[in-house]
Amino acid sequence: MAERVQCEFFLIRYVPDVVKGEFANIGVLLREAGRDDSAVVRFTRDWARVKCMDADADIALLEALEGEIGDRLKTVGRDAPGIKPVMEILEDTLANSVQMTEVRACLAESLPAEIEQLMKMYVEPLKVKTERKRTGRAAIAGAMRTEFERAGVWGLMRKRIAASLYTRAGDPMKIDCGYRAGSREATAGGVIRMFQAVSLEGDVEAAKGLAYSAPQLVEGVQRVERAKLELTAVVEPLRAVSDTEDEAMERYRFGVEAMERQEIRVVTLSDLARVAATARVELSV
């Protein structure tokens, strides 16, 4: 049996009313004991409890906070000591309505496995059997994030990448996630891989939109990043949409072909483990 690693973790809480002291745990920050540069952060995907406590909660800002903390953690040990930069972010966010608990100790087989366990124990609400199953794009995006988290690379990836950085101002498209293949220190050249959840279950408008934007994204990434773009669409398997020769099947094939004509790589949910494993190798995790 592998020796467990001594770790420390902090719970990140949303406190809408400091006077009342009511809170909801929304995330976990985990690190190896004495190693600030090993710290990783994970936020919830289910904001129902936060919305129940505060109907006016800025969920978009809370979601963005996870990425901001993750980016700041990358500088720990290089540009800033300890987790002080993270505390500064929280102190400046929503008038101290996001707080971090005192440190707690734990033993872990690995950081990715332990942070998943801590999220289940302290953050994620209990799932009931009557819970409605997510479908469509939400289900694909959730599965994609889960596989990247299992591979330990989610924290190293860019999220909700604004297409307007590469196309033109005003472009509303956001690409779910991506990374530059190769060395973390690389600043130019090589390949940038981006991934977008695209559901073909209802209609193919999302597929057509991604196909339309692909040439501008490719050109823009080459111009801005001086790198080649490999754009991947993650879709449901055909059998999940229809198992007969009907309109749904034809619509599915049309969507796939529209994207592939623009050199968009199309993979299904069953390919995600392999895609995540490749990311793990390319990001040297």
C-alpha positions as CSV (number, residue, x, y, z in Angstrom):
1,M,0.0,0.0,0.0
2,A,1.4,3.4,-1.0
3,E,2.4,5.7,1.8
4,R,-0.1,8.5,2.4
5,V,0.9,12.1,2.0
6,Q,0.5,14.6,4.9
7,C,-1.7,17.4,3.6
8,E,-3.5,20.5,4.8
9,F,-6.8,21.9,3.5
10,F,-8.9,25.0,3.9
11,L,-12.6,25.3,3.2
12,I,-13.7,28.3,1.2
13,R,-17.1,29.7,2.3
14,Y,-19.7,32.0,1.0
15,V,-21.0,34.2,3.8
16,P,-23.8,36.5,2.5
17,D,-24.5,38.1,5.9
18,V,-21.5,38.3,8.2
19,V,-23.6,39.4,11.1
20,K,-25.8,36.3,11.0
21,G,-22.8,34.1,10.4
22,E,-24.7,31.8,8.0
23,F,-22.5,30.3,5.3
24,A,-22.2,27.7,2.6
25,N,-19.0,25.8,1.8
26,I,-18.3,26.5,-1.9
27,G,-14.7,25.1,-2.4
28,V,-11.6,23.5,-1.0
29,L,-7.9,24.6,-1.2
30,L,-5.6,21.6,-0.6
31,R,-1.8,21.4,-0.4
32,E,0.9,19.1,0.8
33,A,2.0,20.0,4.3
34,G,4.8,22.6,4.1
35,R,4.6,22.8,0.3
36,D,2.7,26.0,-0.7
37,D,3.7,25.4,-4.4
38,S,1.6,22.2,-4.4
39,A,-1.7,23.9,-3.6
40,V,-4.8,23.2,-5.7
41,V,-8.3,24.6,-5.5
42,R,-11.7,23.3,-6.5
43,F,-15.1,25.0,-6.4
44,T,-18.6,23.5,-6.4
45,R,-20.5,23.0,-9.6
46,D,-23.9,23.1,-7.9
47,W,-24.8,26.6,-6.6
48,A,-28.3,25.7,-5.4
49,R,-27.4,26.2,-1.7
50,V,-25.8,29.6,-2.4
51,K,-28.9,30.7,-4.4
52,C,-31.2,29.6,-1.5
53,M,-29.2,31.7,0.9
54,D,-28.8,34.7,-1.4
55,A,-31.0,35.0,-4.4
56,D,-28.9,37.9,-5.6
57,A,-25.5,36.1,-5.3
58,D,-23.2,36.8,-8.3
59,I,-22.6,33.2,-9.4
60,A,-20.6,34.3,-12.4
61,L,-18.2,36.2,-10.2
62,L,-17.9,33.2,-7.8
63,E,-17.2,30.8,-10.7
64,A,-14.5,33.2,-12.0
65,L,-13.0,33.4,-8.5
66,E,-11.9,29.7,-8.8
67,G,-9.8,30.5,-11.9
68,E,-8.4,33.7,-10.4
69,I,-7.3,31.7,-7.3
70,G,-5.8,29.0,-9.5
71,D,-3.8,31.5,-11.5
72,R,-2.5,33.1,-8.3
73,L,-1.5,29.8,-6.8
74,K,0.8,29.2,-9.8
75,T,2.9,32.1,-8.6
76,V,3.2,30.8,-5.1
77,G,6.9,30.1,-4.3
78,R,8.0,32.1,-7.3
79,D,6.6,35.6,-7.1
80,A,4.8,35.4,-3.7
81,P,5.3,33.6,-0.4
82,G,2.7,31.2,1.1
83,I,-1.0,31.5,0.5
84,K,-1.1,35.2,1.3
85,P,-2.0,36.1,-2.3
86,V,-5.1,33.9,-2.1
87,M,-6.1,35.6,1.2
88,E,-5.8,38.9,-0.5
89,I,-8.1,37.8,-3.3
90,L,-10.7,36.7,-0.9
91,E,-10.5,39.8,1.2
92,D,-11.1,41.9,-1.8
93,T,-14.0,39.8,-3.1
94,L,-17.7,40.7,-2.5
95,A,-16.9,42.7,0.7
96,N,-15.5,39.7,2.6
97,S,-18.5,37.5,1.8
98,V,-16.0,34.8,0.6
99,Q,-13.9,33.6,3.5
100,M,-11.4,30.8,4.1
101,T,-11.4,28.6,7.3
102,E,-8.4,27.8,9.5
103,V,-6.1,25.1,8.1
104,R,-7.0,21.4,8.8
105,A,-4.8,18.3,8.5
106,C,-5.5,15.2,6.5
107,L,-3.7,12.2,4.9
108,A,-4.0,11.6,1.2
109,E,-3.2,9.0,-1.4
110,S,-2.9,11.8,-3.9
111,L,-4.0,15.4,-4.2
112,P,-6.5,14.8,-7.0
113,A,-8.2,11.9,-5.1
114,E,-8.2,13.8,-1.8
115,I,-9.7,17.0,-3.1
116,E,-12.5,15.0,-4.7
117,Q,-13.1,13.3,-1.4
118,L,-13.1,16.6,0.5
119,M,-15.5,18.1,-1.9
120,K,-17.9,15.2,-1.3
121,M,-17.5,15.5,2.4
122,Y,-17.7,19.3,2.9
123,V,-19.0,21.0,-0.2
124,E,-21.3,19.1,-2.6
125,P,-24.9,18.6,-1.5
126,L,-26.2,15.1,-1.0
127,K,-27.6,13.7,-4.2
128,V,-31.1,12.3,-4.0
129,K,-32.4,9.5,-6.2
130,T,-35.2,11.8,-7.6
131,E,-32.6,14.3,-8.8
132,R,-33.1,15.2,-12.4
133,K,-30.3,14.0,-14.6
134,R,-28.4,16.7,-16.6
135,T,-28.7,16.4,-20.3
136,G,-27.4,18.1,-23.4
137,R,-24.5,20.5,-23.3
138,A,-24.5,20.8,-19.4
139,A,-24.0,17.0,-19.1
140,I,-21.2,17.0,-21.7
141,A,-19.4,20.0,-20.0
142,G,-19.7,18.3,-16.6
143,A,-18.3,15.0,-17.9
144,M,-15.5,16.8,-19.6
145,R,-14.5,18.7,-16.4
146,T,-14.7,15.5,-14.4
147,E,-12.3,13.6,-16.6
148,F,-9.8,16.5,-16.6
149,E,-10.1,16.7,-12.8
150,R,-9.4,13.0,-12.5
151,A,-6.3,13.4,-14.6
152,G,-5.2,16.3,-12.3
153,V,-5.0,18.9,-15.1
154,W,-8.1,20.9,-14.7
155,G,-6.4,23.5,-12.4
156,L,-3.7,24.0,-15.1
157,M,-6.2,24.7,-17.9
158,R,-7.7,28.0,-19.0
159,K,-11.5,28.1,-18.7
160,R,-14.2,30.1,-20.5
161,I,-11.7,31.4,-23.1
162,A,-13.2,34.5,-24.7
163,A,-13.2,34.0,-28.5
164,S,-13.0,37.8,-28.8
165,L,-9.3,37.6,-27.8
166,Y,-8.7,36.0,-31.2
167,T,-11.6,37.0,-33.5
168,R,-13.0,40.5,-32.9
169,A,-14.4,42.6,-30.1
170,G,-18.0,41.8,-29.3
171,D,-17.8,38.1,-30.1
172,P,-19.8,36.5,-27.3
173,M,-18.5,32.9,-27.7
174,K,-16.6,31.3,-24.8
175,I,-14.6,28.2,-25.3
176,D,-15.0,25.8,-22.3
177,C,-11.3,25.1,-21.6
178,G,-7.9,24.7,-23.2
179,Y,-4.1,24.5,-22.7
180,R,-0.8,24.9,-24.5
181,A,0.8,21.5,-25.1
182,G,4.3,21.1,-23.8
183,S,6.3,23.0,-21.2
184,R,4.4,25.1,-18.7
185,E,7.0,27.8,-19.2
186,A,6.4,27.9,-23.0
187,T,5.1,31.3,-24.1
188,A,5.0,30.9,-27.9
189,G,5.0,28.2,-30.6
190,G,3.7,24.7,-30.4
191,V,0.0,23.7,-30.2
192,I,-2.9,25.1,-28.2
193,R,-5.7,22.7,-27.6
194,M,-9.2,24.0,-26.9
195,F,-12.3,22.0,-26.0
196,Q,-15.9,22.8,-26.4
197,A,-19.0,20.8,-25.3
198,V,-21.4,20.7,-28.2
199,S,-24.8,18.9,-27.8
200,L,-26.4,17.5,-31.0
201,E,-29.4,16.2,-29.1
202,G,-31.8,19.0,-29.8
203,D,-30.5,21.0,-32.7
204,V,-27.2,21.8,-34.5
205,E,-27.0,25.5,-34.0
206,A,-24.1,25.2,-31.6
207,A,-22.2,23.0,-34.0
208,K,-22.8,25.5,-36.9
209,G,-21.7,28.4,-34.7
210,L,-18.5,26.7,-33.7
211,A,-17.8,25.7,-37.3
212,Y,-18.4,29.3,-38.4
213,S,-16.0,30.7,-35.8
214,A,-13.3,28.0,-36.3
215,P,-11.3,29.7,-39.1
216,Q,-11.2,33.1,-37.3
217,L,-10.1,31.3,-34.1
218,V,-7.3,29.4,-35.9
219,E,-6.1,32.6,-37.5
220,G,-6.4,34.6,-34.3
221,V,-4.5,32.0,-32.2
222,Q,-1.7,32.0,-34.8
223,R,-1.5,35.7,-34.7
224,V,-1.8,36.3,-31.0
225,E,-0.2,33.2,-29.5
226,R,2.0,32.3,-32.4
227,A,0.8,28.7,-32.1
228,K,-1.3,26.3,-34.0
229,L,-4.9,25.7,-32.7
230,E,-6.4,22.3,-32.4
231,L,-10.1,22.8,-31.7
232,T,-12.0,19.8,-30.3
233,A,-15.8,19.4,-30.0
234,V,-17.0,16.9,-27.4
235,V,-20.4,15.5,-28.4
236,E,-22.8,12.7,-27.3
237,P,-22.4,9.4,-29.0
238,L,-24.8,8.8,-31.8
239,R,-26.7,6.1,-29.9
240,A,-27.6,8.6,-27.2
241,V,-29.4,10.8,-29.7
242,S,-31.1,8.1,-31.9
243,D,-30.7,4.5,-32.8
244,T,-32.8,4.6,-35.9
245,E,-32.6,6.2,-39.3
246,D,-34.7,9.3,-38.6
247,E,-34.4,13.1,-38.5
248,A,-32.4,13.1,-35.3
249,M,-29.8,10.9,-36.8
250,E,-29.5,13.0,-39.9
251,R,-29.2,16.2,-37.8
252,Y,-26.5,14.6,-35.7
253,R,-24.5,13.6,-38.8
254,F,-25.0,17.1,-40.3
255,G,-23.6,18.7,-37.1
256,V,-20.5,16.4,-37.0
257,E,-19.8,17.0,-40.7
258,A,-20.2,20.7,-40.4
259,M,-17.5,20.9,-37.7
260,E,-15.2,18.4,-39.4
261,R,-15.3,20.4,-42.6
262,Q,-13.7,23.2,-40.6
263,E,-11.0,20.8,-39.3
264,I,-12.6,20.7,-35.9
265,R,-11.7,17.4,-34.2
266,V,-15.0,15.7,-33.0
267,V,-14.9,13.2,-30.1
268,T,-17.6,11.6,-28.0
269,L,-17.9,11.2,-24.3
270,S,-16.3,7.7,-24.5
271,D,-13.1,9.4,-25.8
272,L,-12.8,11.8,-22.8
273,A,-10.5,9.5,-20.7
274,R,-8.0,9.2,-23.5
275,V,-8.2,13.0,-24.2
276,A,-7.6,13.7,-20.5
277,A,-4.7,11.2,-20.4
278,T,-3.0,13.0,-23.3
279,A,-3.4,16.4,-21.5
280,R,-1.8,14.9,-18.4
281,V,1.3,13.9,-20.4
282,E,1.5,17.1,-22.3
283,L,1.2,19.2,-19.1
284,S,3.8,17.0,-17.3
285,V,1.5,16.2,-14.4
